[in-house]
């Protein structure tokens, strides 16, 4: 039986991925939300 730590799964360092994602800027969802807000502000 194989056990995985909370930090690594299948040779992926989860904490490192989270750290890099935090530095990468807006997510696709965040960009969509901002565009909707901007559109609504300008057209309503």
N, C-alpha and C positions, 0 to 999 in steps of 0.2 A: 504494500500500500504506500502510495506516494503522498507526502505532506508538503504543502506550500505555505510559506510564511505570508504575512499580510503585506509585506513590502514587495515581494517578487512573485510573479506568476508566469510560468512559461518564459523565463529569462527576461521578463519585462519589469523594470523598476517602476512601480505604480507611483511612488512619491515623486520620482523624477519626471514622469509624464505629467502629473498634476502641476508641478512647478513650471515646466515648459509651457503648458497650456495657459497658465496664468499670465505668462509673459507674451503670449502670442496675439493679444489684442481682442477685438470683439469676436464673438462666436456668430455663426450664421443666424441663429435665432435672435441674438441681440441686434444685429444689423437690421433684420426684418422689423423688429419692434420699433427701432428708431425711425425707419422709413415710414411706417404706418403712422406714428405720432406726428412726424413732419408733414405727411400728406394731409392728415386730419386737421392739423393746425392751419394749413394753407387753403383747404377746400371746404371747411365747415364754418 
